[in-house]
Amino acid sequence: MKKYSITKKAFQMYHSYNPKYFPLMFVQIIFENVSPYFNLWLSAEIVTALYEGRDRGELYTLVAVTLFGNLFIRVMGAATNRSGATQLEILENHQAAAFNHKTLSLDYDKIEDPEIRQHRRKVKENAWINSYGVIRMRMEVQRLMKCLVNLVLSMMLFAEMISLIVTVGFQWLGLVLFIAIVVCIALTVLSQSWSIRKITLWNKNVADQMLDENRIDGGYRPDGMDNRIYCQQGIISKLREKIARQHLKIFSKTADMNFVYGLPMSLFSNFLEICSFLIICFYCTIGAFPVGSVIKYVGFLQGMIQGIADFFAALNSLKGNEIFLKVYLDYFDIRNDMYQGSLAVEKRSDKKYDIEFKNVSFRYAGAQDNALKNISIKLKVGERLAVVGMNGSGKTTFIKLLCRLYDPTEGEIVMNDFNIRKYDYRQYLDIFSVVFQDFNLLAVPLGSNVASASVWDSVKAEMLLEKVGFGERYAKMPKGLDTPLYKNFDQDGVNISGGEAQKIALARALYRDTPFIILDEPTAALDPIAEAEIYAKFNEIVGDKTAVYISHRLSSCRFCDRIAVFDQGRIVQMGTHDELLEDETGKYHELWYAQAQHYT
């Protein structure tokens, strides 16, 4: 079984998500598959009893056993089927949770890596397109269980048939038919193995091709507001029709391939059924067993042959599925290489955490140039530092390095004389509260969004919402902090505007009450009045925290103690607003008057 090592590893992982499922499924399969054999055996007995003219009482007994036996089997089958459906739901939920947990546990640089994103999409689309991966493995394991049950039941009847044939001796015609059956079984299994291998490779190529096409298709949003304004529905329809034609061409070719590769197997399988029927009829005519047994032996022999074919088909399918399982397992094997550190972050009531960038450079994976180049800056405790610059100048990358979402490519960042890599990663993150430019609120109650937890301090949350200017909107919320945001999961959810969401995100940052607060365009979605209110009480809001503030609106930086001007990944200027404005050749002067000309 060495060649099924990938399947074995995947099955052990998949089975651990719900150990109850497969044992229960095996019991369910027993009840589902014992019924045909039970009916075949009793039907043969009833036909034989009628043919031989036995007593009516015996016939009534056989009919009663058939009816009550089927009732018992159906009741037990229904019970296990219901339990099996529940356990399958649990299994799939736990598997999805494990996959999502793996994604959420990856280092941030892995989350943003295009190759890993593509890897994640490939796992999902393999399952969506052809049910390959763990879904196919589950289906084939269940098919193996079914085959084993069928083979055990059919072999019992096969032994009975052979014992009856031995009593009359193997006739030359029967021997020829028996050899033909064995040869046809072998040819069916071999052709099936060849067919499954070819179809699997074809489907892998289809899946790879569909992955790119679905990525392109996903880029066209039919519900976009700008699509309505600019009447882009026609363009989108044509693009999607083009992709649909490509998909139709692929699916048609796939159907043709399935027919061609499956034809030899079908021919051998049909010839096998003919030989099986002939050998049973032959031995019945020479008196090896009664006429009613024709029904029984034809049925079970076909079941045995089908079981053998399905058994090897399932094995071949499992083997073919391993190329998709490997993609699944490789995703779980992605290793986090960011050093987690072990040095405890000292809890200081004076919030004295000195952080300094020393000749720091950083380059994103796959990029040719550094996003940051030789950055050196020291954050003073309790100061307000503004970070300004044009788009792409490295401002957000600077924040990502400060929060240790990435590690520097060159240089080092130190806090209180220790490289931040040495600190416990989780404890280091806990000293920052950040409102990112692309922040995200969840479709959960308002209180959970503010506290980032399922329970919250109501007094503190309400005070902070009031402080950031959300008080008037909060007063209109029917359930207060229990009001769900958005309508994803609750019809009573409240949709909020971009500016309102930004205020909630700011309250969330303040609720955490950390030594550092970082605001990346914190007022970009606010109206001028709300923005002015935030700036007027900015010092009150931030308190004694060290604040780093990123903005394109230079007028909002005047209240900051220092301003760091970024340009092409470097800090090209540093000083107060007045000092920087005096340098008429500097970048800050250029940016300031580029904006000021529209207001003077």
Backbone torsions as a table, in degrees:
resi	resn	phi	psi	omega
1	MET	NA	12.3	-177.8
2	LYS	-61.0	-35.2	-177.8
3	LYS	-72.5	-9.8	175.5
4	TYR	-103.4	24.0	-176.4
5	SER	-62.7	-35.3	179.3
6	ILE	-66.7	-43.3	177.8
7	THR	-63.5	-40.8	-179.9
8	LYS	-62.2	-44.5	179.9
9	LYS	-64.3	-44.0	-179.8
10	ALA	-65.8	-39.7	-179.1
11	PHE	-65.2	-42.0	178.7
12	GLN	-60.1	-41.6	178.1
13	MET	-66.2	-46.9	-176.4
14	TYR	-65.7	-42.2	-179.8
15	HIS	-63.4	-32.6	-178.5
16	SER	-67.4	-20.0	179.6
17	TYR	-68.4	-28.0	174.6
18	ASN	-160.8	89.5	-176.5
19	PRO	-62.5	-13.9	-178.9
20	LYS	-79.8	-22.0	-167.8
21	TYR	-65.8	-55.7	-172.2
22	PHE	-67.6	-39.3	173.6
23	PRO	-60.3	-41.8	178.4
24	LEU	-65.8	-38.5	178.8
25	MET	-63.6	-36.3	179.1
26	PHE	-64.4	-42.1	176.9
27	VAL	-62.4	-43.0	179.2
28	GLN	-61.2	-41.0	-179.8
29	ILE	-65.6	-37.1	178.3
30	ILE	-59.6	-48.5	-178.6
31	PHE	-67.9	-34.2	179.4
32	GLU	-68.3	-35.1	-171.9
33	ASN	-99.8	-13.6	177.7
34	VAL	-75.3	-25.3	-176.7
35	SER	-59.4	-49.6	179.9
36	PRO	-58.9	-41.3	-178.6
37	TYR	-69.7	-38.5	177.0
38	PHE	-60.8	-45.4	-179.8
39	ASN	-69.2	-37.3	178.0
40	LEU	-62.2	-45.4	-176.8
41	TRP	-64.6	-46.9	-178.7
42	LEU	-71.4	-35.0	177.0
43	SER	-62.1	-41.2	178.2
44	ALA	-63.2	-40.7	179.5
45	GLU	-65.2	-39.8	-179.5
46	ILE	-66.9	-44.3	179.9
47	VAL	-62.6	-43.4	179.4
48	THR	-63.4	-41.6	179.1
49	ALA	-62.6	-41.5	177.4
50	LEU	-65.7	-42.5	-178.2
51	TYR	-64.3	-37.7	-177.7
52	GLU	-89.0	-2.7	177.2
53	GLY	66.8	42.2	-178.8
54	ARG	-72.4	173.6	-177.7
55	ASP	-63.4	145.2	-179.2
56	ARG	-62.6	-34.9	-179.8
57	GLY	-58.6	-39.9	178.7
58	GLU	-66.2	-38.9	177.9
59	LEU	-63.6	-45.1	179.7
60	TYR	-61.5	-36.9	179.2
61	THR	-65.3	-42.8	179.2
62	LEU	-63.8	-41.7	179.2
63	VAL	-64.8	-41.4	179.8
64	ALA	-64.4	-43.3	178.1
65	VAL	-61.6	-39.3	178.6
66	THR	-62.4	-47.6	-176.5
67	LEU	-65.9	-51.3	-177.0
68	PHE	-70.7	-32.2	175.8
69	GLY	-64.6	-43.5	177.9
70	ASN	-65.1	-37.5	178.5
71	LEU	-62.1	-46.4	179.8
72	PHE	-62.4	-44.6	-178.8
73	ILE	-63.3	-41.3	-179.3
74	ARG	-67.2	-41.7	179.6
75	VAL	-63.2	-46.7	179.5
76	MET	-65.9	-38.1	177.9
77	GLY	-64.1	-42.0	179.2
78	ALA	-64.6	-39.8	-179.7
79	ALA	-65.2	-47.4	179.6
80	THR	-68.8	-32.0	178.5
81	ASN	-65.0	-41.8	179.1
82	ARG	-65.4	-45.0	178.6
83	SER	-64.8	-38.0	179.3
84	GLY	-63.2	-39.5	178.5
85	ALA	-63.3	-39.4	178.0
86	THR	-65.1	-45.6	-179.2
87	GLN	-67.5	-32.0	176.4
88	LEU	-66.1	-40.4	177.5
89	GLU	-61.3	-42.5	178.0
90	ILE	-63.5	-44.0	179.9
91	LEU	-59.2	-48.9	-177.5
92	GLU	-66.5	-37.3	177.8
93	ASN	-64.9	-42.5	179.8
94	HIS	-68.5	-36.3	178.5
95	GLN	-65.9	-44.0	178.0
96	ALA	-63.4	-39.0	179.0
97	ALA	-64.8	-39.7	179.3
98	ALA	-65.4	-40.1	179.1
99	PHE	-65.5	-43.7	178.8
100	ASN	-66.9	-38.3	178.9
101	HIS	-63.1	-39.8	177.6
102	LYS	-60.8	-44.0	179.4
103	THR	-61.7	-46.4	-177.1
104	LEU	-69.9	-23.0	-178.2
105	SER	-88.7	-6.6	179.8
106	LEU	-69.1	149.7	171.2
107	ASP	-56.5	150.8	-175.4
108	TYR	-62.0	-34.5	179.2
109	ASP	-66.3	-27.7	176.1
110	LYS	-72.9	-37.4	179.0
111	ILE	-60.7	-38.0	-176.9
112	GLU	-87.9	-7.6	-178.4
113	ASP	-68.8	121.0	-177.9
114	PRO	-58.1	-36.1	-178.8
115	GLU	-66.9	-39.5	179.9
116	ILE	-72.0	-36.2	174.2
117	ARG	-60.4	-43.1	178.4
118	GLN	-64.8	-38.5	177.9
119	HIS	-60.1	-45.2	-179.8
120	ARG	-62.7	-42.7	178.9
121	ARG	-64.9	-35.2	-178.6
122	LYS	-65.7	-41.3	177.4
123	VAL	-58.7	-47.4	-176.8
124	LYS	-67.5	-42.1	-175.6
125	GLU	-75.8	-27.8	172.2
126	ASN	-58.9	-39.3	178.9
127	ALA	-72.5	-40.6	-177.3
128	TRP	-69.2	-41.9	-171.6
129	ILE	-76.8	-49.8	-174.5
130	ASN	-130.5	12.4	-178.0
131	SER	57.5	31.8	177.6
132	TYR	-83.5	161.6	-177.7
133	GLY	100.2	-140.9	-175.6
134	VAL	-68.2	-29.0	178.5
135	ILE	-65.8	-47.3	177.9
136	ARG	-62.9	-39.5	178.7
137	MET	-60.0	-45.2	179.3
138	ARG	-61.2	-43.8	-178.8
139	MET	-63.5	-41.0	-177.6
140	GLU	-74.3	-33.6	175.2
141	VAL	-63.7	-41.0	176.9
142	GLN	-65.0	-36.0	178.0
143	ARG	-67.3	-37.8	176.5
144	LEU	-62.4	-41.9	176.8
145	MET	-59.2	-45.5	-179.9
146	LYS	-62.0	-41.9	179.4
147	CYS	-63.0	-42.4	-179.5
148	LEU	-63.4	-42.5	177.8
149	VAL	-63.2	-46.4	179.8
150	ASN	-61.8	-41.5	-178.2
151	LEU	-67.2	-40.2	178.3
152	VAL	-62.4	-46.4	-179.4
153	LEU	-66.3	-42.4	-177.3
154	SER	-72.3	-33.3	179.3
155	MET	-66.6	-29.7	176.3
156	MET	-63.3	-44.4	178.2
157	LEU	-73.6	-31.3	178.5
158	PHE	-63.8	-41.9	178.2
159	ALA	-62.2	-38.6	177.8
160	GLU	-63.7	-42.6	-179.2
161	MET	-65.1	-44.0	-179.0
162	ILE	-63.2	-39.2	179.7
163	SER	-63.3	-34.8	177.7
164	LEU	-73.5	-36.7	179.4
165	ILE	-66.4	-37.2	-178.9
166	VAL	-61.3	-30.9	-178.3
167	THR	-65.2	-27.8	179.0
168	VAL	-104.6	-6.9	178.4
169	GLY	85.8	149.9	177.9
170	PHE	-75.8	116.8	175.7
171	GLN	-83.2	156.4	-174.7
172	TRP	-61.6	-37.4	179.5
173	LEU	-68.5	-41.0	178.1
174	GLY	-63.5	-38.1	179.4
175	LEU	-65.5	-40.8	177.8
176	VAL	-61.8	-45.6	179.9
177	LEU	-64.3	-37.5	179.6
178	PHE	-65.2	-42.7	177.3
179	ILE	-63.5	-39.6	179.0
180	ALA	-62.4	-37.6	178.9
181	ILE	-64.1	-45.6	-179.6
182	VAL	-62.0	-44.2	179.8
183	VAL	-63.4	-42.9	-179.6
184	CYS	-65.0	-37.4	177.1
185	ILE	-61.7	-45.9	-179.7
186	ALA	-62.2	-44.5	179.9
187	LEU	-66.1	-36.9	178.2
188	THR	-63.7	-45.0	-179.8
189	VAL	-64.1	-43.8	-179.0
190	LEU	-65.6	-45.0	-180.0
191	SER	-66.4	-33.5	178.0
192	GLN	-66.5	-42.9	178.7
193	SER	-61.2	-45.3	178.5
194	TRP	-62.5	-44.2	-177.9
195	SER	-63.4	-47.0	-178.1
196	ILE	-64.2	-39.3	179.8
197	ARG	-63.2	-44.3	-179.9
198	LYS	-66.2	-44.4	-178.1
199	ILE	-66.1	-38.6	-179.9
200	THR	-64.2	-44.5	178.4
201	LEU	-63.4	-39.7	177.5
202	TRP	-62.8	-45.4	-179.3
203	ASN	-65.7	-30.8	175.8
204	LYS	-64.2	-43.9	177.9
205	ASN	-64.2	-39.2	177.6
206	VAL	-62.8	-43.8	-179.0
207	ALA	-62.1	-41.8	178.8
208	ASP	-63.7	-40.9	179.8
209	GLN	-68.9	-41.8	-179.6
210	MET	-65.9	-29.8	-179.5
211	LEU	-58.6	-46.9	179.4
212	ASP	-68.3	-40.8	-178.0
213	GLU	-67.2	-40.6	178.5
214	ASN	-67.2	-32.4	176.3
215	ARG	-63.9	-42.0	178.0
216	ILE	-66.9	-44.2	-179.2
217	ASP	-60.9	-37.4	-179.8
218	GLY	-67.5	-14.8	-179.9
219	GLY	-79.8	-9.5	-179.0
220	TYR	-102.3	109.6	-177.7
221	ARG	-94.7	113.7	179.9
222	PRO	-73.9	-15.3	-175.5
223	ASP	-100.1	6.2	-179.3
224	GLY	-66.3	139.0	-179.4
225	MET	-65.4	-36.4	-179.3
226	ASP	-67.8	-26.1	176.2
227	ASN	-62.7	-36.4	178.6
228	ARG	-71.9	-44.5	-176.9
229	ILE	-63.0	-43.2	-175.4
230	TYR	-97.9	11.1	176.1
231	CYS	53.0	50.4	-177.1
232	GLN	-91.8	4.8	-178.8
233	GLN	-59.1	-37.0	-179.1
234	GLY	-64.7	-41.7	179.4
235	ILE	-64.6	-45.1	-179.1
236	ILE	-63.8	-41.1	179.9
237	SER	-61.1	-43.3	-179.4
238	LYS	-65.0	-41.4	180.0
239	LEU	-64.7	-41.7	-179.3
240	ARG	-72.4	-32.9	175.7
241	GLU	-64.2	-37.7	177.8
242	LYS	-62.8	-45.1	178.7
243	ILE	-66.1	-38.6	179.1
244	ALA	-62.9	-38.9	177.6
245	ARG	-64.4	-39.2	177.8
246	GLN	-64.2	-41.5	178.2
247	HIS	-63.7	-43.3	179.8
248	LEU	-60.9	-40.5	178.5
249	LYS	-63.0	-41.8	179.7
250	ILE	-66.2	-45.3	-177.7
251	PHE	-66.0	-37.2	177.4
252	SER	-64.3	-43.8	178.3
253	LYS	-63.2	-38.1	178.8
254	THR	-63.6	-41.9	178.0
255	ALA	-62.3	-41.5	178.5
256	ASP	-62.8	-43.0	-179.7
257	MET	-64.2	-41.1	178.6
258	ASN	-61.1	-40.0	-179.9
259	PHE	-67.1	-47.5	-176.8
260	VAL	-64.7	-47.6	-177.4
261	TYR	-71.8	-25.8	-179.2
262	GLY	-89.6	-9.5	-176.1
263	LEU	-62.9	-49.4	180.0
264	PRO	-58.1	-41.8	-179.5
265	MET	-61.9	-43.1	179.8
266	SER	-62.7	-41.0	-179.0
267	LEU	-64.7	-47.4	179.3
268	PHE	-64.3	-37.9	-179.3
269	SER	-65.3	-42.8	178.8
270	ASN	-65.5	-41.7	178.9
271	PHE	-64.8	-33.8	177.8
272	LEU	-63.2	-42.8	178.9
273	GLU	-63.5	-39.6	179.6
274	ILE	-63.3	-46.3	179.8
275	CYS	-62.4	-39.2	-179.8
276	SER	-63.0	-45.8	-180.0
277	PHE	-63.5	-40.9	-178.0
278	LEU	-65.4	-42.6	-176.2
279	ILE	-67.1	-34.8	179.7
280	ILE	-71.9	-44.0	178.3
281	CYS	-61.6	-39.3	-179.1
282	PHE	-60.4	-50.4	-177.4
283	TYR	-72.8	-22.0	175.1
284	CYS	-70.6	-39.4	-178.3
285	THR	-68.3	-25.6	179.8
286	ILE	-95.9	8.9	171.3
287	GLY	85.0	20.9	179.1
288	ALA	-69.0	-32.2	177.8
289	PHE	-154.1	160.3	-175.3
290	PRO	-66.5	164.8	-174.2
291	VAL	-62.0	-35.3	-179.0
292	GLY	-63.9	-24.6	-177.9
293	SER	-70.4	-16.4	176.8
294	VAL	-57.5	-45.0	179.2
295	ILE	-59.3	-45.8	-175.3
296	LYS	-66.6	-49.1	-172.8
297	TYR	-75.5	-34.4	175.3
298	VAL	-62.4	-45.3	-179.0
299	GLY	-63.9	-47.3	-176.0
300	PHE	-72.6	-35.1	-179.5
301	LEU	-66.3	-39.4	175.2
302	GLN	-65.0	-38.8	177.4
303	GLY	-64.0	-40.1	179.2
304	MET	-66.2	-43.8	179.9
305	ILE	-63.6	-44.1	178.5
306	GLN	-64.8	-37.2	178.5
307	GLY	-63.3	-42.2	177.8
308	ILE	-63.3	-46.0	179.8
309	ALA	-62.1	-44.4	-179.5
310	ASP	-67.2	-34.5	179.8
311	PHE	-60.9	-48.9	179.8
312	PHE	-71.8	-30.8	176.2
313	ALA	-64.1	-41.6	179.0
314	ALA	-64.9	-41.7	177.8
315	LEU	-62.6	-43.9	179.4
316	ASN	-65.5	-38.6	178.9
317	SER	-66.3	-39.7	176.6
318	LEU	-61.8	-41.0	179.1
319	LYS	-65.4	-43.5	178.3
320	GLY	-65.4	-32.5	-177.7
321	ASN	-72.7	-12.5	-176.0
322	GLU	-65.0	-27.1	178.0
323	ILE	-67.3	-28.5	176.8
324	PHE	-84.4	-36.5	176.3
325	LEU	-63.1	-35.0	-179.9
326	LYS	-63.1	-38.7	176.4
327	VAL	-61.1	-42.2	179.3
328	TYR	-64.1	-49.9	-178.1
329	LEU	-66.7	-36.7	179.3
330	ASP	-61.2	-31.9	178.6
331	TYR	-66.1	-41.6	178.5
332	PHE	-70.7	-20.6	-179.4
333	ASP	-88.3	-1.3	177.5
334	ILE	-61.7	124.2	-174.9
335	ARG	-96.2	139.0	171.3
336	ASN	-79.8	122.4	-177.8
337	ASP	-105.4	1.0	176.7
338	MET	-73.2	125.0	-178.7
339	TYR	-66.0	128.5	-173.9
340	GLN	-84.3	-22.5	179.7
341	GLY	74.5	162.8	-179.3
342	SER	-136.7	-9.7	-178.2
343	LEU	-73.8	126.4	-178.8
344	ALA	-70.4	139.3	174.9
345	VAL	-81.9	119.8	-177.5
346	GLU	-64.4	132.0	177.2
347	LYS	-85.0	110.5	-174.7
348	ARG	-113.4	126.2	177.5
349	SER	-70.1	-25.4	179.6
350	ASP	-86.0	2.1	178.7
351	LYS	54.0	32.3	-178.3
352	LYS	-85.8	89.1	176.2
353	TYR	-123.5	104.7	179.6
354	ASP	-89.0	119.6	178.6
355	ILE	-115.8	134.2	-178.0
356	GLU	-136.1	132.3	171.7
357	PHE	-89.0	127.7	-180.0
358	LYS	-120.3	101.9	176.6
359	ASN	51.3	49.6	-175.3
360	VAL	-87.8	129.8	171.5
361	SER	-126.7	152.4	-178.9
362	PHE	-148.5	139.3	177.7
363	ARG	-131.2	130.4	177.7
364	TYR	-71.6	152.3	179.5
365	ALA	-59.0	129.9	178.6
366	GLY	85.4	-9.9	-179.4
367	ALA	-83.2	153.3	-179.9
368	GLN	-91.9	-28.8	-177.5
369	ASP	-115.5	155.7	176.7
370	ASN	-72.0	138.0	174.4
371	ALA	-79.3	-31.3	173.8
372	LEU	-125.1	142.9	-174.9
373	LYS	-133.1	109.7	171.6
374	ASN	53.2	55.3	-178.8
375	ILE	-85.5	128.5	174.9
376	SER	-133.1	120.1	-179.3
377	ILE	-161.8	145.3	178.2
378	LYS	-118.1	128.1	178.6
379	LEU	-88.0	120.5	-179.1
380	LYS	-84.9	139.5	-177.2
381	VAL	-60.6	128.5	175.7
382	GLY	80.1	0.4	-179.0
383	GLU	-83.8	164.1	172.6
384	ARG	-108.9	111.0	-178.1
385	LEU	-107.8	123.8	175.2
386	ALA	-97.7	138.4	177.8
387	VAL	-118.9	117.2	-176.3
388	VAL	-127.5	163.9	179.0
389	GLY	156.4	169.9	-179.7
390	MET	-73.6	166.5	176.4
391	ASN	-57.3	136.5	178.4
392	GLY	79.7	10.7	-178.4
393	SER	-83.2	-10.1	175.6
394	GLY	109.9	8.9	-175.8
395	LYS	-62.5	-52.6	-178.2
396	THR	-67.5	-35.4	176.4
397	THR	-61.8	-38.9	176.0
398	PHE	-57.6	-43.4	179.7
399	ILE	-67.1	-40.5	179.7
400	LYS	-61.6	-37.6	177.9
401	LEU	-71.7	-39.3	178.8
402	LEU	-60.2	-41.5	179.4
403	CYS	-83.1	0.5	-179.7
404	ARG	58.7	37.3	167.5
405	LEU	-73.9	-25.8	172.6
406	TYR	-129.5	157.9	169.8
407	ASP	-103.0	147.7	-179.5
408	PRO	-60.6	148.9	172.3
409	THR	-76.1	-37.6	176.9
410	GLU	-139.5	157.1	179.6
411	GLY	79.8	-169.5	-179.4
412	GLU	-150.0	158.2	174.7
413	ILE	-117.2	127.4	-177.1
414	VAL	-119.4	147.6	173.7
415	MET	-129.7	123.1	-178.0
416	ASN	50.3	45.6	173.7
417	ASP	75.9	4.4	176.6
418	PHE	-118.3	139.5	173.9
419	ASN	-57.8	132.3	-175.3
420	ILE	-62.6	-18.6	177.2
421	ARG	-65.1	-23.9	-177.9
422	LYS	-79.0	-19.3	-178.6
423	TYR	-78.3	148.8	172.4
424	ASP	-53.3	124.7	-170.4
425	TYR	-58.7	-45.9	-177.4
426	ARG	-66.6	-40.4	179.6
427	GLN	-66.4	-35.4	178.1
428	TYR	-66.0	-43.5	178.6
429	LEU	-61.2	-29.4	-175.6
430	ASP	-71.3	-6.2	178.4
431	ILE	-94.8	3.7	-178.2
432	PHE	-118.7	139.9	166.1
433	SER	-120.8	128.5	-172.6
434	VAL	-131.2	137.3	166.3
435	VAL	-111.9	99.7	-178.8
436	PHE	-76.1	161.1	179.2
437	GLN	-63.9	-36.3	179.1
438	ASP	-107.6	49.3	-179.7
439	PHE	-62.8	164.7	-177.0
440	ASN	-137.6	129.2	171.6
441	LEU	-104.0	151.3	-176.7
442	LEU	-100.2	156.3	178.1
443	ALA	-82.0	63.0	179.0
444	VAL	-132.5	174.1	-179.8
445	PRO	-55.7	152.4	-179.1
446	LEU	-54.8	-43.0	-179.4
447	GLY	-60.1	-39.2	178.3
448	SER	-65.8	-36.6	178.2
449	ASN	-66.7	-39.6	-179.2
450	VAL	-70.5	-44.8	-175.6
451	ALA	-87.3	-13.2	-173.8
452	SER	54.7	39.8	-179.5
453	ALA	-158.8	164.6	-178.3
454	SER	-78.2	-18.2	174.6
455	VAL	-122.9	153.5	-174.9
456	TRP	-150.6	161.5	174.4
457	ASP	-87.2	104.4	-173.7
458	SER	-61.0	-43.0	-178.0
459	VAL	-62.6	-45.4	-179.3
460	LYS	-65.3	-44.6	-178.4
461	ALA	-63.6	-45.0	179.7
462	GLU	-64.6	-39.2	178.8
463	MET	-62.2	-43.5	-178.3
464	LEU	-70.0	-38.5	177.1
465	LEU	-62.4	-38.5	176.8
466	GLU	-66.4	-41.4	-176.5
467	LYS	-64.0	-35.5	-177.8
468	VAL	-89.6	6.8	175.6
469	GLY	90.1	17.5	-179.9
470	PHE	-97.9	2.7	-172.9
471	GLY	-60.1	-44.1	-178.2
472	GLU	-63.2	-41.9	178.8
473	ARG	-70.0	-36.9	-179.4
474	TYR	-63.8	-36.6	-179.0
475	ALA	-62.2	-23.0	-178.4
476	LYS	-91.9	-4.4	-179.1
477	MET	-79.2	125.7	-171.2
478	PRO	-63.5	-33.2	-175.4
479	LYS	-112.9	14.1	179.0
480	GLY	61.2	-131.8	-179.3
481	LEU	-69.2	-15.7	177.8
482	ASP	-86.0	0.1	-179.8
483	THR	-69.5	121.9	178.3
484	PRO	-69.5	140.3	173.2
485	LEU	-88.7	136.8	179.0
486	TYR	66.3	172.8	-173.9
487	LYS	-114.9	19.9	-178.3
488	ASN	-58.1	-41.4	-174.5
489	PHE	-123.6	-7.3	-174.4
490	ASP	-143.0	123.3	179.7
491	GLN	-64.2	-23.2	178.3
492	ASP	-86.0	5.0	179.5
493	GLY	-63.8	155.1	-177.2
494	VAL	-111.4	124.8	174.0
495	ASN	-81.6	137.0	-177.6
496	ILE	-122.3	156.0	-179.4
497	SER	-79.4	171.2	179.1
498	GLY	-62.6	-40.1	178.7
499	GLY	-66.1	-40.3	177.9
500	GLU	-65.5	-39.5	178.0
501	ALA	-63.4	-37.7	-179.8
502	GLN	-66.3	-35.8	177.1
503	LYS	-66.7	-40.3	177.9
504	ILE	-63.9	-40.7	178.9
505	ALA	-63.2	-38.5	177.8
506	LEU	-66.8	-41.1	176.4
507	ALA	-62.9	-36.9	178.1
508	ARG	-62.8	-41.0	179.0
509	ALA	-64.9	-39.3	-179.1
510	LEU	-72.8	-34.1	-179.0
511	TYR	-59.9	-32.9	-177.4
512	ARG	-68.9	-26.1	173.7
513	ASP	53.8	64.1	-178.6
514	THR	-108.8	165.7	179.8
515	PRO	-65.0	-28.7	-178.7
516	PHE	-117.8	136.5	171.8
517	ILE	-126.4	129.9	-175.8
518	ILE	-121.9	126.2	-175.8
519	LEU	-121.6	111.5	179.6
520	ASP	-100.6	102.7	-176.1
521	GLU	51.5	57.8	-172.3
522	PRO	-72.1	-14.1	-178.0
523	THR	-119.5	16.9	-174.6
524	ALA	-60.6	-33.2	-176.8
525	ALA	-99.1	4.7	-177.9
526	LEU	-89.5	151.5	174.2
527	ASP	-75.5	163.2	-175.1
528	PRO	-56.8	-37.2	-178.9
529	ILE	-68.3	-45.9	178.9
530	ALA	-63.9	-37.8	178.1
531	GLU	-63.3	-43.8	179.6
532	ALA	-62.4	-38.1	178.6
533	GLU	-64.3	-40.8	179.2
534	ILE	-63.3	-45.9	-178.5
535	TYR	-65.9	-37.0	-176.5
536	ALA	-62.3	-34.0	-179.3
537	LYS	-117.3	29.4	-178.4
538	PHE	-60.7	-45.2	-179.9
539	ASN	-61.7	-38.0	178.3
540	GLU	-65.7	-41.2	-178.8
541	ILE	-65.8	-45.8	-175.1
542	VAL	-77.1	-33.7	179.8
543	GLY	67.3	-135.6	-177.1
544	ASP	-93.0	16.0	-179.8
545	LYS	-77.5	155.0	169.1
546	THR	-81.5	124.5	-174.4
547	ALA	-116.2	132.9	173.2
548	VAL	-116.1	126.1	-169.2
549	TYR	-126.5	121.3	178.8
550	ILE	-107.3	131.8	178.8
551	SER	-157.7	150.4	171.1
552	HIS	-90.4	-17.9	-179.1
553	ARG	-88.7	99.8	-172.6
554	LEU	-66.4	-24.8	179.6
555	SER	-63.2	-25.4	-178.9
556	SER	-81.0	-4.5	-177.9
557	CYS	-93.9	-3.4	-172.8
558	ARG	-66.0	-26.2	-178.5
559	PHE	-81.6	-5.8	-176.2
560	CYS	-81.6	151.4	-179.9
561	ASP	-71.2	-39.3	178.4
562	ARG	-138.5	156.2	176.7
563	ILE	-128.3	124.9	175.0
564	ALA	-103.0	121.7	-177.2
565	VAL	-99.6	118.5	179.3
566	PHE	-98.9	143.2	175.5
567	ASP	-153.4	119.7	178.7
568	GLN	53.4	42.9	174.6
569	GLY	83.3	5.4	-179.5
570	ARG	-123.2	156.0	169.2
571	ILE	-89.1	110.6	-174.5
572	VAL	-98.0	-17.4	178.0
573	GLN	-149.0	154.0	177.3
574	MET	-150.3	131.6	178.0
575	GLY	163.9	-171.1	175.8
576	THR	-82.6	171.4	179.9
577	HIS	-58.2	-48.4	-177.0
578	ASP	-65.8	-39.3	-179.7
579	GLU	-65.1	-43.3	-178.4
580	LEU	-69.5	-33.4	-178.3
581	LEU	-71.0	-25.9	179.3
582	GLU	-69.1	-24.6	179.9
583	ASP	-84.5	96.5	-174.3
584	GLU	-69.8	-15.4	179.3
585	THR	-96.1	-2.8	-175.5
586	GLY	-83.0	164.1	-178.9
587	LYS	-67.0	-36.8	-178.5
588	TYR	-64.1	-41.7	178.0
589	HIS	-59.5	-43.9	179.4
590	GLU	-61.7	-46.1	-179.5
591	LEU	-67.1	-41.1	-178.2
592	TRP	-60.3	-50.7	-176.0
593	TYR	-75.8	-21.1	173.3
594	ALA	-64.4	-33.0	177.2
595	GLN	-88.1	-39.8	-173.1
596	ALA	-65.4	-28.7	-177.4
597	GLN	-61.0	-21.8	-179.8
598	HIS	-85.1	-7.1	-176.8
599	TYR	-118.7	0.5	-178.6
600	THR	-118.2	NA	NA
